[in-house]
Amino acid sequence: MDRREKRLLAVLRELSEDGREQVLAFAEFLHVRQGGAEPPVPTEPVLIARSEGESVVRAIKRLAASYPMLDRSKMLNETSTLMAQNVIGGRPTEEVIDDLEMLFRTHYEAHRSAKA
């Protein structure tokens, strides 16, 4: 392991789980951009835990990272509606995030059933 790899590993260890996911996503983006193969999309969810005081926008990003096999464009209307209920309608954040988690889980189950 060279000096850069050691430094990268040391920095990764100090980041939050969300920060590590962002670094990995950026590294994969650079890899593909420089001619590397696309990383395989997981077939099973990689569930990321909800953080304390999480916003609806952050929850959508977390769930999209947890369920990378889903086509987010198919859920755009439903996620936008839930976000609007929170931002415009004043619906409690926790309730909206619970519904978002159920929405992603339901779409994953439909995706899995379609693949079977």
C-alpha positions as CSV (number, residue, x, y, z in Angstrom):
1,M,0.0,0.0,0.0
2,D,1.5,3.3,-1.0
3,R,1.3,6.7,0.8
4,R,-1.9,7.8,-1.1
5,E,-3.7,4.6,-0.4
6,K,-2.8,4.9,3.3
7,R,-4.0,8.5,3.4
8,L,-7.2,7.7,1.6
9,L,-8.0,4.9,4.1
10,A,-7.2,7.1,7.1
11,V,-9.6,9.8,5.8
12,L,-12.3,7.2,5.0
13,R,-12.2,5.9,8.5
14,E,-12.8,9.4,9.9
15,L,-15.9,10.0,7.7
16,S,-19.5,9.3,8.6
17,E,-21.2,6.4,6.8
18,D,-22.9,9.0,4.5
19,G,-19.5,10.5,3.8
20,R,-18.0,7.2,2.9
21,E,-20.9,6.5,0.5
22,Q,-20.3,9.8,-1.2
23,V,-16.6,9.1,-1.6
24,L,-17.3,5.7,-3.0
25,A,-19.9,7.1,-5.4
26,F,-17.4,9.8,-6.6
27,A,-14.6,7.2,-7.0
28,E,-16.9,5.0,-9.1
29,F,-17.9,8.0,-11.2
30,L,-14.2,8.8,-11.9
31,H,-13.4,5.2,-12.6
32,V,-16.2,4.9,-15.3
33,R,-15.3,8.4,-16.7
34,Q,-11.7,7.2,-17.2
35,G,-12.8,4.1,-19.2
36,G,-13.4,1.7,-16.3
37,A,-16.2,-0.8,-16.3
38,E,-19.5,0.2,-14.7
39,P,-19.8,-1.3,-11.2
40,P,-22.5,-3.9,-11.0
41,V,-25.8,-2.8,-9.5
42,P,-26.6,-4.7,-6.4
43,T,-29.6,-7.0,-6.6
44,E,-30.4,-6.8,-2.9
45,P,-30.9,-3.5,-1.0
46,V,-27.9,-2.2,1.0
47,L,-29.9,-0.6,3.8
48,I,-28.5,2.6,5.3
49,A,-29.8,3.5,8.7
50,R,-31.8,6.7,9.2
51,S,-29.8,9.4,10.9
52,E,-31.0,11.5,13.8
53,G,-32.9,14.6,12.6
54,E,-32.9,13.4,9.0
55,S,-34.6,15.7,6.5
56,V,-37.0,14.4,3.8
57,V,-34.5,15.3,1.0
58,R,-31.7,13.4,2.9
59,A,-34.0,10.4,3.4
60,I,-34.7,10.3,-0.3
61,K,-31.0,10.3,-1.1
62,R,-30.4,7.6,1.6
63,L,-33.1,5.4,0.2
64,A,-32.0,5.9,-3.4
65,A,-28.5,4.7,-2.2
66,S,-30.1,1.8,-0.3
67,Y,-32.1,0.7,-3.3
68,P,-29.8,1.4,-6.3
69,M,-31.6,-1.2,-8.5
70,L,-34.8,0.9,-8.6
71,D,-35.6,3.3,-11.4
72,R,-36.1,6.6,-9.5
73,S,-38.0,8.2,-12.4
74,K,-40.8,5.7,-11.8
75,M,-41.2,7.0,-8.2
76,L,-40.7,10.7,-9.0
77,N,-44.4,11.5,-8.7
78,E,-44.9,9.7,-5.4
79,T,-41.7,11.0,-3.8
80,S,-42.5,14.6,-4.9
81,T,-46.0,14.3,-3.4
82,L,-44.6,13.1,-0.1
83,M,-42.0,15.9,-0.1
84,A,-44.6,18.5,-0.8
85,Q,-46.8,17.2,2.0
86,N,-43.8,17.9,4.4
87,V,-42.6,21.2,2.9
88,I,-45.9,22.8,1.8
89,G,-48.4,20.9,3.9
90,G,-46.5,20.8,7.1
91,R,-46.9,17.1,7.6
92,P,-44.4,15.8,10.2
93,T,-41.0,14.8,8.8
94,E,-40.9,11.5,10.6
95,E,-44.3,10.4,9.1
96,V,-43.2,11.4,5.6
97,I,-39.9,9.5,6.0
98,D,-41.8,6.4,7.2
99,D,-44.0,6.6,4.1
100,L,-40.9,7.1,1.9
101,E,-39.3,4.0,3.4
102,M,-42.5,2.0,2.7
103,L,-42.7,3.4,-0.8
104,F,-39.1,2.3,-1.6
105,R,-39.7,-1.1,0.0
106,T,-42.9,-1.6,-2.0
107,H,-41.2,-0.7,-5.3
108,Y,-38.3,-3.0,-4.5
109,E,-40.8,-5.9,-3.8
110,A,-42.4,-5.2,-7.2
111,H,-39.0,-5.0,-8.9
112,R,-38.0,-8.3,-7.3
113,S,-41.3,-10.0,-8.3
114,A,-40.9,-8.8,-11.9
115,K,-37.4,-10.3,-12.0
116,A,-38.6,-13.7,-10.7
